[in-house]
Amino acid sequence: MLILSRKINESIMIGDQIEISIVDIKGDQIKLGINAPKNVKVYRKEVYVAIQEENIEAVKARPDAIAGLGTLFTNTNSTPPNEKKKE
C-alpha cells in the first residue's frame, strides 16, 4: 500500500484521468474530492462490498424462480397487440 501525506487543497493523481483532492480536514475526518471520468464508477467501500454481495446472491438464484417472474409483468387488463378491443 502506498501512503502519501497531503494537506488541504493538495491532490494526488491516479493515472492520467483521476484526481483525488483533500477538500477539508476536521478532527479525525477528511473530505475528499474525486475528479474522474463518468465511465469510472466511484463507491464508498461498504457500498461496493454490498453491491458485490447482492450480485453474488443474484447469480445463485434458482432458474425456476426466474422463469416465474414473467407472470409478475403480465397485465390481465390489456388487449393482446394483434387483437382489437370489442366495443
N, C-alpha and C positions, 0 to 999 in steps of 0.2 A: 504494500500500500504506500502510495506517495502521500506525504504530509507536507502541506505548504502553509506558511503564515501569510495572512493578508490583513490589511486594515480597511476601514470604511472607504468606499469608492475605488478600491483596488479590485482587480479581476484576475481570473485565470482563463486560459483558452484550452478547449478540448478539441483537437484537430483544428480545422480552419473555419468551422462554422458555429461552434458552440462556445459561448462566453458565459462564465459564471462570475457575478459581481457580488461583493459584500455591500449590502444596502444599509444595514443598521445592526448595531450590537447593543443589547440591553440585558444586563445581568448574565445569565447563562444561556441566553438565546441569541441567535443571529438571524437576520433576514437575508436571504439570497435572492438575487435577480438572475434569471436564466434567459439568455437570448439564444434561441435555437431555431432552425428551420421548422416550418409547420409539419413536415413529414416525420420529424423526430418526436416521439412520444416521451413526455416527462411526467413521472409519477412520484409521489412520496413512496418510500419503500413499502410501508404497510399496505398501501393501496395496491401496489404492484403485486405483492405476495397474495393478497386476497383475489385479485384477478386471475393469477396463475392457478390458485386452488379451485376457483369456480370453473376454469377451463378444464382442469383435470377431472372434476366431477361430471362435467358435461360429456366428456369422452366416454365415461363409464356408463352413461345412460343405456337402458335396455332398448334394443331395436324395436320391440313390440310397443314400448311406451311412446316412441317417436311416431310410429305409424298411427297411433290413436289421436295424435294432435290434430290430424286433418278434420276430425269431427268437431273440434272447437271452432273452426273457421267456416263451417257450413251455415249459411243463412237460410233458414227454412221459410222466410217471408219473401224471398225474391223469386223471380221467374227465371228459369234457365235461359241463357242467351239465345238459343235457337227457337224458343217458343214465344208466341205472342200472348199477352195477357188477355183473358176473356173478360169482356165488359158486360 
